[in-house]
Amino acid sequence: MIHDLPEEVRLGLRAARTRNLRRRSRWRLHAGDEIYPILRLWKGGFALEAAVAPHVRGFVDIYDGSRHLYQCLVVCSALDGDERVYEFKRQTAVVRTAPLDFYRDENAPLALLP
C-alpha cells in the first residue's frame, strides 16, 4: 500500500517517523566529544540517523539521559534507509559500585560492639 503513494508523501512519512523516534528517545551515543541521538537500541546493536551519523568505530558510551548505561566497542555494519545500523562487538554494563572480591553473608552483623 505504501508503494502506491506519491514520492513526496512517502518522504514526508519517513521524515515524520525519524523525527518521532528522535524526539521519543532519551538514549545518546557519546563518541569522544561528539554526542548523537540513538533512534533504536536492541540487544545486538543500535541505529543512528544516517544524515548526522559518522562512521563510528571503537569505544563509545551509551547514556539514557544523564545515566551512563554501557561502554561498548562498536562497528558500523550497514546503511538501512535513513538509518545507519551499528553492531556491538562488546557491550559492558556500567555499575555504580566496585565489585566485591569476597562473599558477604546476608546475616552478618553490620558492626561489632565492644
C-alpha positions as a LaTeX table, in Angstrom:
\begin{tabular}{lrrr}
\hline
Residue & $x$ (\AA) & $y$ (\AA) & $z$ (\AA) \\
\hline
Met1 & 0.00 & 0.00 & 0.00 \\
Ile2 & 2.82 & 2.44 & 0.79 \\
His3 & 4.26 & 1.86 & $-2.69$ \\
Asp4 & 1.11 & 3.39 & $-4.24$ \\
Leu5 & 1.68 & 6.73 & $-2.50$ \\
Pro6 & 3.35 & 9.65 & $-4.27$ \\
Glu7 & 7.07 & 10.12 & $-3.63$ \\
Glu8 & 6.57 & 13.36 & $-1.63$ \\
Val9 & 4.14 & 11.64 & 0.73 \\
Arg10 & 6.49 & 8.69 & 1.29 \\
Leu11 & 9.39 & 11.04 & 2.01 \\
Gly12 & 7.22 & 13.03 & 4.41 \\
Leu13 & 6.12 & 9.88 & 6.24 \\
Arg14 & 9.73 & 8.70 & 6.53 \\
Ala15 & 10.85 & 12.09 & 7.87 \\
Ala16 & 7.99 & 12.14 & 10.40 \\
Arg17 & 8.90 & 8.64 & 11.60 \\
Thr18 & 12.55 & 9.63 & 12.08 \\
Arg19 & 11.56 & 12.85 & 13.86 \\
Asn20 & 9.24 & 10.90 & 16.16 \\
Leu21 & 11.94 & 8.35 & 17.01 \\
Arg22 & 14.46 & 11.10 & 17.71 \\
Arg23 & 12.04 & 13.01 & 19.95 \\
Arg24 & 10.92 & 9.95 & 21.94 \\
Ser25 & 14.37 & 8.56 & 22.58 \\
Arg26 & 16.48 & 9.66 & 25.53 \\
Trp27 & 19.39 & 7.42 & 24.50 \\
Arg28 & 22.58 & 9.20 & 23.45 \\
Leu29 & 25.83 & 7.95 & 21.98 \\
His30 & 28.99 & 9.67 & 23.22 \\
Ala31 & 31.90 & 9.16 & 20.84 \\
Gly32 & 34.79 & 11.26 & 22.07 \\
Asp33 & 33.49 & 14.82 & 22.35 \\
Glu34 & 30.58 & 14.22 & 19.95 \\
Ile35 & 27.03 & 13.30 & 21.05 \\
Tyr36 & 24.48 & 11.65 & 18.73 \\
Pro37 & 20.84 & 10.69 & 19.44 \\
Ile38 & 20.12 & 6.95 & 19.18 \\
Leu39 & 16.94 & 6.14 & 17.29 \\
Arg40 & 16.68 & 2.46 & 18.23 \\
Leu41 & 18.61 & 0.27 & 20.67 \\
Trp42 & 18.44 & $-3.54$ & 20.85 \\
Lys43 & 20.49 & $-6.38$ & 22.31 \\
Gly44 & 22.93 & $-6.65$ & 19.42 \\
Gly45 & 23.28 & $-3.02$ & 18.35 \\
Phe46 & 21.69 & 0.35 & 17.72 \\
Ala47 & 20.72 & 2.72 & 14.92 \\
Leu48 & 21.56 & 6.38 & 14.36 \\
Glu49 & 20.14 & 8.82 & 11.84 \\
Ala50 & 22.21 & 8.41 & 8.67 \\
Ala51 & 22.30 & 12.15 & 7.89 \\
Val52 & 24.14 & 13.04 & 11.11 \\
Ala53 & 25.86 & 9.75 & 11.98 \\
Pro54 & 29.52 & 9.35 & 11.15 \\
His55 & 31.27 & 6.05 & 10.63 \\
Val56 & 31.83 & 5.48 & 14.34 \\
Arg57 & 34.21 & 2.69 & 15.26 \\
Gly58 & 35.84 & 1.78 & 18.51 \\
Phe59 & 34.88 & 2.55 & 22.09 \\
Val60 & 31.75 & 4.59 & 22.75 \\
Asp61 & 29.48 & 5.27 & 25.72 \\
Ile62 & 25.69 & 4.98 & 25.72 \\
Tyr63 & 23.62 & 7.15 & 28.05 \\
Asp64 & 19.95 & 7.22 & 28.96 \\
Gly65 & 19.51 & 10.90 & 29.72 \\
Ser66 & 22.28 & 11.52 & 32.24 \\
Arg67 & 22.57 & 7.89 & 33.38 \\
His68 & 25.58 & 6.02 & 31.95 \\
Leu69 & 24.34 & 2.63 & 30.71 \\
Tyr70 & 27.04 & 0.91 & 28.64 \\
Gln71 & 30.61 & 1.08 & 27.47 \\
Cys72 & 30.74 & $-0.51$ & 24.04 \\
Leu73 & 33.05 & $-1.50$ & 21.25 \\
Val74 & 31.13 & $-0.95$ & 18.00 \\
Val75 & 31.50 & $-1.38$ & 14.26 \\
Cys76 & 29.34 & 0.12 & 11.53 \\
Ser77 & 27.50 & $-2.68$ & 9.80 \\
Ala78 & 25.06 & $-1.26$ & 7.27 \\
Leu79 & 23.07 & 1.63 & 5.93 \\
Asp80 & 19.35 & 0.86 & 6.15 \\
Gly81 & 17.25 & 3.57 & 4.53 \\
Asp82 & 17.56 & 6.69 & 6.69 \\
Glu83 & 19.37 & 4.82 & 9.47 \\
Arg84 & 22.97 & 3.78 & 9.95 \\
Val85 & 23.00 & 0.49 & 11.86 \\
Tyr86 & 25.84 & $-0.41$ & 14.24 \\
Glu87 & 26.66 & $-3.71$ & 15.91 \\
Phe88 & 28.27 & $-4.36$ & 19.27 \\
Lys89 & 31.50 & $-6.30$ & 19.40 \\
Arg90 & 31.49 & $-5.82$ & 23.16 \\
Gln91 & 28.84 & $-4.32$ & 25.43 \\
Thr92 & 29.60 & $-3.85$ & 29.13 \\
Ala93 & 27.03 & $-2.54$ & 31.58 \\
Val94 & 28.29 & 0.26 & 33.80 \\
Val95 & 27.94 & $-0.48$ & 37.52 \\
Arg96 & 27.73 & 2.14 & 40.27 \\
Thr97 & 29.82 & 0.29 & 42.85 \\
Ala98 & 33.02 & $-1.70$ & 42.67 \\
Pro99 & 32.55 & $-5.48$ & 42.62 \\
Leu100 & 33.25 & $-7.33$ & 45.86 \\
Asp101 & 36.13 & $-9.79$ & 45.92 \\
Phe102 & 34.65 & $-11.73$ & 48.85 \\
Tyr103 & 31.34 & $-13.28$ & 49.85 \\
Arg104 & 29.16 & $-11.09$ & 52.06 \\
Asp105 & 26.82 & $-13.13$ & 54.25 \\
Glu106 & 23.26 & $-11.79$ & 54.42 \\
Asn107 & 23.04 & $-12.36$ & 58.19 \\
Ala108 & 26.44 & $-10.94$ & 59.08 \\
Pro109 & 26.45 & $-8.17$ & 61.71 \\
Leu110 & 26.93 & $-4.67$ & 60.42 \\
Ala111 & 29.23 & $-3.69$ & 63.30 \\
Leu112 & 30.79 & $-5.27$ & 66.37 \\
Leu113 & 30.12 & $-3.67$ & 69.75 \\
Pro114 & 32.93 & $-3.73$ & 72.36 \\
\hline
\end{tabular}
